[in-house]
């Protein structure tokens, strides 16, 4: 499959996606703005070639987008939710139609494997399907009033503009996780994608435009603003944007959260992870090794749910270590569009630098490098973004282990005694996104899932840390930000709750039995 991009040509892929020209970085759905901001070059980490260049949006462009979004919201919110759901259903159908070229573009621009690129597009389809059903289930509750002749209930209303700040590692799915739910809830969306993956964002905007134009959806329901941190700052400070959904590093999230909080706005934060798998004496090794290896090296370690730590019981430690080293020796690193390869590139040279610095820090702290890392050079590695996945023997308290490095570095450590000691290590980091335990013991699995167990937003038994299903709410605790996206009742964050009381009697009765007579 390595020939896919070469034979097909990136320009043909863009043409298949309806993108005839790439240069403008802002859109309200109905039109593209002739932006004149700083030029952003999208360079593929696969081969180092320029995909396209985009002129980023200016502050004036941002202002025009927000004004159009405000106008669109007044009309969009009045369309019945099931009707909005029907439009999202049609969007899912168009994404199905474009799945192959969009998946290839994701793989080529971001550097993840073609299977993962197609899988990410499938997530978009799945969340749209989920949102269609949700459009008929935006339930409120009814409560008994203490006053006779009164009825109480609650209902949910759309918030308004939802600002979406997404990261490069899932350049299309996270946008759609937010938009599909926000749209059926009656909100409009303004998206600032990562400046490292602007072309996939343009493709998504173009696909949405096709569907929205066919249904007469008002311009401004789906808007795109491409730019660097300045655009994100404008969005976070803007009181006209009641909700900011931001995905990225903990450092970025703290800045966004503080800015939005200062204006008493809402933020949905999906930030860093430092995810661990606990391997107990009863674990099935045939499940442990593939789960740990994929979790650690999939997407070149650039998932927020990537496995960063293995906490292995001392009775199995040497056996697991030996199996891991053997498995790493079989990894194939190269063009992610070639499905025989297991590991693709890091996103850019800055990511490579961070990876190398992390390994140096590990050595400085006294860690043992079990499987050496390094940067690959030569034919097929011209982009300079291909690195070797590394395994490092470490202690959980070490500074480098406490920090999330967005790269394929796996720290392994041993524990002794009962599973509670492993859980203590698992929880002993600032982040709290995903976690897993490999065990055949019901007692150990239940302990891991109990109130005294994993402190993460995601806790798995006998599967890895990486990956999530649409039906469950996705997100984490502590420095991961506390947000929830995707399934379950995550839709509620996109709406405002209102409690209503109706008096259908002939008299006015005050609550708590208060008497007020004139």
Secondary structure, DSSP 8 states (H G I E B T S, - for coil): -THHHHHH-HHHHHHHTT-----B-EE-SS-B----S-EEEEE-TTT--EEEEEE---HHHHHHHHHHHHHHHHHHTTS-HHHHHHHHHHHHHHHHHTHHHHHHHHHHHH---HHHHHHHHHHHHHHHHHHHHHTT-----EE--SSTTEEEEEEEEE-SEEEEE--STTTTHHHHHHHHHHHHHT-EEEEE--TTSHHHHHHHHHHHHHHHHHTT--TTSEEEE--SHHHHHHHHH-TT--EEEEES-HHHHHHHHHHHHHTT-EEEEE----EEEEE-TT--HHHHHHHHHHHHHGGGG-STT-EEEEEEETTTHHHHHHHHHHHHHT--BS-TTSTT-SB---SSHHHHHHHHHHHHHHHHTT-EEEE---B--STT-TTS--B--EEEE--TTSHHHHS--SSSEEEEEEE-SSHHHHHHHHH-SSEESEEEEE-S-HHHHHHHHSTTS--SSEEEESS-SS---TTSEE--EETT-S--EESTTGGGGGEEEEEEEEE-SSS---GGG-----
